[in-house]
Amino acid sequence: MGMDNVRVYAGGWLNKETNKYVLDASVIIDNKADALYIANAGKQDAIFDLGEFNEIKTSEGIEELKQSGSYDIDKSNVRQSDNVKLVEGFEGARMASEGGTN
């Protein structure tokens, strides 16, 4: 699954540790493992499983993949690379909107 055709939505969630709502960019990923790789690459705290309607802490989900033997280092590396490209794209858009160059 490439990240080229992924739609980004505005999403919100309650941070139970700070008791504050957070507005964040959200994507819907059909595969739990892919969602965890993407979350891990983006240093996200957790993902939300819409099918089970529960939060999965990223570190716990990655550990579960490793324990089950289904962790795929190659897919994880691809998501890291995708994340770098995404951040560069956001930075370029920000610079352009502020009249600068990247």
C-alpha positions in Angstrom: 0.0 0.0 0.0 1.5 3.3 -1.1 0.8 6.6 0.6 0.2 8.5 -2.6 -3.6 8.0 -2.7 -4.3 8.2 1.1 -6.9 10.8 2.1 -6.0 12.9 5.2 -8.9 13.9 7.5 -9.1 16.2 10.5 -9.5 14.0 13.5 -9.8 14.6 17.2 -9.2 12.6 20.3 -9.2 13.0 24.0 -5.7 12.7 25.6 -6.7 11.0 28.9 -3.4 11.9 30.5 -3.8 15.7 30.1 -7.7 15.6 29.8 -7.4 17.8 26.7 -8.8 17.3 23.2 -6.2 17.1 20.4 -7.0 18.0 16.8 -4.8 15.9 14.5 -4.4 14.8 10.9 -5.9 11.3 10.5 -5.8 8.7 7.8 -7.9 5.5 7.5 -5.8 2.4 6.9 -7.5 -0.9 6.4 -4.6 -3.1 7.7 -3.8 -2.9 11.4 -0.1 -3.8 10.9 0.3 -1.0 8.2 -1.5 1.4 10.5 1.0 0.5 13.3 4.0 0.9 11.0 2.8 4.3 9.9 2.1 5.4 13.5 5.5 4.2 14.6 7.2 6.1 11.8 5.3 9.3 12.7 6.0 8.9 16.4 2.3 8.7 17.1 1.1 7.6 20.5 -1.6 5.3 19.3 -4.0 4.2 16.5 -7.7 3.8 16.8 -9.3 0.5 15.4 -12.6 1.6 13.9 -13.7 -2.1 13.6 -13.1 -2.9 17.2 -13.7 0.7 18.4 -10.6 0.7 20.6 -7.3 2.5 21.0 -4.1 0.6 20.5 -0.9 2.1 21.8 1.7 2.1 19.0 4.5 0.6 21.1 2.2 -2.2 22.4 0.9 -2.9 18.9 4.4 -3.1 17.4 5.5 -5.4 20.3 2.4 -7.6 19.6 3.4 -7.9 16.0 7.0 -8.9 17.0 5.7 -11.4 19.5 3.4 -13.0 17.0 6.2 -13.2 14.4 4.2 -11.0 11.9 6.4 -7.9 12.3 7.9 -7.0 8.8 11.0 -4.9 9.1 10.9 -4.1 5.3 7.4 -2.7 5.6 8.4 -0.8 8.7 11.4 0.7 6.8 9.1 1.7 3.8 6.8 3.5 6.2 9.8 5.3 7.7 10.8 6.5 4.2 7.2 7.5 3.4 7.1 9.5 6.6 10.3 11.4 5.7 8.8 12.2 2.3 5.6 13.4 3.9 7.4 15.7 6.4 9.5 17.1 3.5 6.3 17.8 1.6 4.6 19.5 4.6 7.8 21.6 5.1 7.9 22.6 1.4 4.2 23.6 1.5 4.7 25.6 4.7 7.7 27.4 3.2 5.9 28.2 0.0 2.8 29.5 1.9 5.1 31.8 3.9 6.8 33.1 0.7 10.1 31.2 1.3 11.8 28.4 -0.6 12.8 25.0 0.6 
